[in-house]
């Protein structure tokens, strides 16, 4: 594992759009939030380009990301949004630049593909948390403050299961510890068979998703199981499965999660406010984590030093 340095006042943050297109007004709000934290922000040259639903062509999006990775003045890279598109360019990311000059890199959802690639190729600890575009709600929201903590401190994060979360009933008591890996379930499943499929032996696997009908969640979980990803896990951390409903009568998504994950014989903790909810916690990936499913707490080491 390699870790970047935590941010301090005056550090330069690059804002890039490696996936879906974003409204420039949201970028301006992100810049304002970062400046209130004492940071400087620079927007990628192609961040507001459009190519269909993407933030520019593959070449444009990759150019911005690699330019930020190669620039020694940049100390962190925040993805402006998820959506779709990261997998189209991930194989051409400049991993040599990452090894030579590790930076904090944050995002979630479609950015899971980047997290997985960086971990596999370089062992870089990254930040699974709000995208920069979500800072449009202000620098003092719970999500924004969680991102600030992940970027600017080396304090471990304790995530407590929340009864208000739909996945709260998904639980198998027990404790486990290991490296926290994972993210968006759909992106994890899409990584099966690619060069960046991670070794999950002894890991705590984080799962979250949005707008997937329950049977599709079940299909993806079964796919992970059949691919061997769930065979030697230490535990599973279940985040938000937002708007995962079915217009036709079917079991709710928590039934599928409980059944498929409950058969593993390892600790499982649901109800974690991580994912596509209105607010979410930012946590490190590729770092040590302790899962206490009995007490309902996930403790994650800081991604930065």
PLY file of the C-alpha trace (Angstrom):
ply
format ascii 1.0
element vertex 305
property float x
property float y
property float z
element edge 304
property int vertex1
property int vertex2
end_header
0.00 0.00 0.00
1.11 3.55 -0.72
-0.53 6.63 0.76
-0.58 10.27 -0.25
0.00 13.15 2.14
-3.05 14.77 3.67
-3.93 18.19 2.31
-2.94 21.41 4.05
-4.02 24.98 3.44
-2.74 26.26 0.13
-2.59 22.87 -1.57
-3.80 22.62 -5.16
-6.73 20.32 -5.97
-7.50 19.28 -9.56
-11.15 18.92 -10.55
-11.62 16.47 -13.41
-14.53 14.76 -15.16
-13.45 11.23 -16.16
-17.01 9.98 -16.46
-20.31 11.79 -16.94
-20.86 15.42 -17.95
-21.51 18.04 -15.28
-23.16 21.47 -15.09
-20.42 24.13 -14.80
-22.41 25.79 -12.00
-21.76 22.76 -9.81
-18.05 23.04 -10.52
-18.07 26.68 -9.44
-19.78 25.67 -6.20
-17.12 23.02 -5.61
-14.36 25.59 -6.13
-16.03 27.90 -3.61
-16.27 25.10 -1.03
-12.63 24.09 -1.46
-11.48 27.69 -1.14
-13.39 28.02 2.12
-11.31 25.08 3.36
-8.17 27.01 2.48
-7.40 24.99 -0.64
-6.82 26.07 -4.22
-8.70 24.48 -7.12
-7.95 24.04 -10.80
-10.47 22.74 -13.30
-9.40 20.34 -16.03
-9.27 21.83 -19.52
-11.98 19.44 -20.73
-14.01 19.13 -17.55
-17.08 20.74 -19.11
-16.82 19.15 -22.53
-19.63 16.94 -23.75
-19.69 13.88 -25.96
-23.12 12.33 -25.68
-23.63 11.61 -21.99
-19.88 11.74 -21.33
-17.75 14.68 -20.24
-15.95 14.81 -23.57
-14.35 12.14 -25.69
-12.31 9.35 -24.16
-9.16 11.20 -25.21
-10.29 14.44 -23.57
-11.29 12.85 -20.27
-8.11 10.79 -20.10
-5.98 13.81 -20.94
-7.32 15.78 -17.96
-6.89 12.88 -15.55
-3.35 12.07 -16.64
-2.35 15.73 -16.69
-3.40 16.02 -13.06
-1.61 12.80 -12.11
1.62 14.07 -13.72
1.57 17.59 -12.29
3.73 17.83 -9.14
1.81 20.94 -8.02
-1.44 18.95 -7.74
-1.84 17.25 -4.37
-5.33 15.80 -4.79
-7.69 14.91 -7.62
-11.44 15.13 -7.09
-13.74 13.63 -9.67
-16.61 16.00 -10.37
-19.22 13.26 -10.80
-19.75 9.60 -11.55
-22.26 8.48 -14.16
-20.48 6.39 -16.78
-17.23 6.39 -18.70
-14.34 5.58 -16.37
-13.97 2.00 -17.59
-13.55 3.25 -21.14
-10.27 4.98 -20.26
-8.96 3.22 -17.15
-6.43 1.01 -18.94
-4.58 4.09 -20.22
-4.23 5.83 -16.85
-0.61 6.84 -16.15
0.09 4.46 -13.29
3.81 5.28 -13.40
2.92 8.86 -12.48
0.86 7.57 -9.54
3.78 5.49 -8.24
6.19 8.40 -8.64
3.97 10.99 -6.94
1.00 9.60 -4.99
-1.95 11.99 -4.68
-5.28 11.75 -2.90
-7.97 10.70 -5.37
-11.64 10.84 -4.44
-14.97 9.84 -5.95
-17.49 7.01 -5.93
-20.06 5.24 -8.10
-18.54 4.97 -11.60
-15.20 6.06 -10.10
-15.07 2.60 -8.47
-13.37 1.48 -11.70
-10.55 3.95 -11.03
-10.25 2.92 -7.38
-9.90 -0.73 -8.40
-7.34 0.01 -11.11
-5.21 2.21 -8.86
-5.23 -0.42 -6.12
-4.34 -3.26 -8.47
-1.65 -1.39 -10.40
-0.05 0.70 -7.65
-1.49 -0.18 -4.23
-2.62 3.43 -3.78
-5.08 4.11 -0.96
-7.94 6.24 -2.31
-11.07 7.97 -1.01
-14.53 6.51 -1.57
-16.70 9.52 -0.93
-18.66 12.43 -2.32
-17.73 13.71 -5.76
-16.71 17.34 -6.03
-20.01 18.12 -7.73
-21.81 17.25 -4.52
-20.14 20.20 -2.82
-22.76 22.34 -4.57
-24.83 21.97 -1.41
-22.19 23.88 0.54
-18.97 23.17 2.43
-20.68 22.46 5.75
-23.03 19.59 4.89
-22.31 16.20 6.52
-21.05 14.84 3.17
-18.76 17.80 2.61
-17.35 17.66 6.12
-16.75 13.92 5.77
-14.82 14.56 2.55
-12.83 17.32 4.21
-11.86 14.97 7.05
-10.72 12.29 4.61
-8.64 14.77 2.60
-7.19 16.96 5.34
-6.66 14.72 8.38
-5.11 11.37 9.21
-7.86 10.52 11.68
-9.55 7.11 11.36
-13.24 7.21 10.51
-15.92 5.42 12.50
-19.05 4.69 10.50
-22.04 3.71 12.62
-24.92 1.71 11.19
-27.97 3.97 10.92
-31.45 2.63 11.58
-32.78 5.10 9.03
-30.90 3.34 6.23
-32.87 0.75 4.26
-30.05 -1.80 4.54
-29.90 -1.63 8.35
-31.54 -5.08 8.80
-28.78 -6.73 6.74
-26.50 -8.10 9.46
-24.55 -11.15 10.54
-22.98 -10.54 13.98
-19.27 -10.92 14.56
-16.04 -9.01 14.06
-13.51 -8.94 11.25
-10.55 -6.92 10.09
-8.75 -6.56 6.80
-8.16 -4.23 3.89
-11.29 -2.38 2.81
-11.98 -2.79 -0.90
-15.02 -2.40 -3.12
-17.55 0.29 -3.86
-20.35 0.30 -6.39
-21.74 -3.21 -6.93
-22.46 -2.75 -10.64
-18.92 -1.53 -11.27
-17.44 -4.35 -9.23
-19.36 -6.87 -11.30
-18.23 -5.14 -14.50
-14.62 -5.62 -13.39
-14.87 -9.42 -13.32
-12.59 -10.84 -15.99
-10.62 -7.61 -16.46
-6.99 -6.98 -15.46
-8.16 -4.96 -12.46
-10.24 -7.57 -10.66
-8.88 -7.41 -7.09
-7.70 -10.21 -4.85
-10.35 -10.10 -2.13
-8.72 -12.72 0.11
-8.96 -11.48 3.70
-10.60 -8.22 2.64
-13.65 -6.42 3.94
-15.80 -5.81 0.86
-17.81 -2.59 0.64
-21.01 -2.74 -1.43
-23.44 0.01 -2.47
-25.59 0.83 -5.48
-28.43 2.93 -6.88
-31.40 2.49 -9.24
-31.01 -1.27 -9.56
-34.09 -3.47 -9.33
-33.77 -6.07 -6.56
-33.41 -9.02 -8.92
-30.52 -7.25 -10.62
-28.78 -6.81 -7.26
-29.26 -10.52 -6.66
-27.88 -11.32 -10.12
-24.77 -9.25 -9.46
-24.19 -10.80 -6.05
-24.51 -14.27 -7.52
-22.07 -13.25 -10.26
-19.53 -12.16 -7.66
-20.00 -15.42 -5.78
-19.62 -17.56 -8.90
-16.50 -15.60 -9.85
-14.96 -16.45 -6.47
-14.86 -12.91 -5.12
-16.79 -13.84 -1.97
-14.96 -17.07 -1.13
-12.30 -15.80 1.25
-13.60 -12.47 2.49
-13.14 -11.43 6.11
-16.40 -9.48 6.16
-18.87 -7.36 4.19
-19.79 -3.71 4.75
-23.15 -2.86 3.17
-23.81 0.75 2.34
-26.78 2.45 0.73
-28.85 0.72 -1.94
-30.74 3.81 -3.00
-33.95 3.54 -5.03
-33.38 -0.17 -5.59
-37.05 -1.04 -6.03
-39.11 -3.05 -8.49
-42.38 -1.86 -10.08
-43.53 -5.48 -10.11
-44.10 -7.42 -6.89
-40.83 -8.95 -5.73
-38.85 -9.38 -2.53
-37.20 -6.14 -1.34
-33.51 -5.67 -2.00
-32.61 -6.29 1.65
-34.00 -9.83 1.33
-31.62 -10.59 -1.51
-28.70 -8.96 0.31
-29.44 -10.85 3.53
-29.84 -14.20 1.80
-26.78 -14.01 -0.47
-24.41 -12.43 2.04
-25.78 -14.37 5.01
-24.72 -17.66 3.44
-21.03 -16.66 3.54
-20.57 -17.39 7.26
-18.72 -14.12 7.92
-19.66 -10.84 9.65
-21.93 -8.59 7.57
-22.91 -5.06 8.58
-25.62 -3.12 6.76
-27.08 0.32 7.35
-23.86 2.20 6.64
-24.39 5.74 5.26
-22.02 5.21 2.35
-23.15 5.51 -1.25
-25.89 7.30 -3.17
-27.96 8.62 -0.28
-28.66 12.28 0.42
-25.59 12.34 2.67
-22.67 9.95 2.85
-19.45 9.31 4.73
-16.07 9.47 2.99
-13.74 6.56 3.79
-10.45 5.16 2.62
-10.15 2.21 0.26
-7.05 0.04 0.33
-6.54 0.75 4.03
-7.02 -1.32 7.18
-10.56 -1.56 8.52
-12.22 -3.18 11.51
-15.79 -4.37 11.16
-17.81 -4.93 14.32
-21.14 -6.18 13.04
-22.29 -6.99 16.57
-21.87 -3.38 17.73
-22.77 -1.92 14.33
-19.54 -0.01 13.70
-17.04 0.05 10.82
-13.71 1.71 11.68
-11.52 2.67 8.72
-7.94 3.96 8.79
-7.22 7.24 7.06
-6.24 7.11 3.38
-3.67 9.89 3.90
-0.68 10.29 6.19
0 1
1 2
2 3
3 4
4 5
5 6
6 7
7 8
8 9
9 10
10 11
11 12
12 13
13 14
14 15
15 16
16 17
17 18
18 19
19 20
20 21
21 22
22 23
23 24
24 25
25 26
26 27
27 28
28 29
29 30
30 31
31 32
32 33
33 34
34 35
35 36
36 37
37 38
38 39
39 40
40 41
41 42
42 43
43 44
44 45
45 46
46 47
47 48
48 49
49 50
50 51
51 52
52 53
53 54
54 55
55 56
56 57
57 58
58 59
59 60
60 61
61 62
62 63
63 64
64 65
65 66
66 67
67 68
68 69
69 70
70 71
71 72
72 73
73 74
74 75
75 76
76 77
77 78
78 79
79 80
80 81
81 82
82 83
83 84
84 85
85 86
86 87
87 88
88 89
89 90
90 91
91 92
92 93
93 94
94 95
95 96
96 97
97 98
98 99
99 100
100 101
101 102
102 103
103 104
104 105
105 106
106 107
107 108
108 109
109 110
110 111
111 112
112 113
113 114
114 115
115 116
116 117
117 118
118 119
119 120
120 121
121 122
122 123
123 124
124 125
125 126
126 127
127 128
128 129
129 130
130 131
131 132
132 133
133 134
134 135
135 136
136 137
137 138
138 139
139 140
140 141
141 142
142 143
143 144
144 145
145 146
146 147
147 148
148 149
149 150
150 151
151 152
152 153
153 154
154 155
155 156
156 157
157 158
158 159
159 160
160 161
161 162
162 163
163 164
164 165
165 166
166 167
167 168
168 169
169 170
170 171
171 172
172 173
173 174
174 175
175 176
176 177
177 178
178 179
179 180
180 181
181 182
182 183
183 184
184 185
185 186
186 187
187 188
188 189
189 190
190 191
191 192
192 193
193 194
194 195
195 196
196 197
197 198
198 199
199 200
200 201
201 202
202 203
203 204
204 205
205 206
206 207
207 208
208 209
209 210
210 211
211 212
212 213
213 214
214 215
215 216
216 217
217 218
218 219
219 220
220 221
221 222
222 223
223 224
224 225
225 226
226 227
227 228
228 229
229 230
230 231
231 232
232 233
233 234
234 235
235 236
236 237
237 238
238 239
239 240
240 241
241 242
242 243
243 244
244 245
245 246
246 247
247 248
248 249
249 250
250 251
251 252
252 253
253 254
254 255
255 256
256 257
257 258
258 259
259 260
260 261
261 262
262 263
263 264
264 265
265 266
266 267
267 268
268 269
269 270
270 271
271 272
272 273
273 274
274 275
275 276
276 277
277 278
278 279
279 280
280 281
281 282
282 283
283 284
284 285
285 286
286 287
287 288
288 289
289 290
290 291
291 292
292 293
293 294
294 295
295 296
296 297
297 298
298 299
299 300
300 301
301 302
302 303
303 304
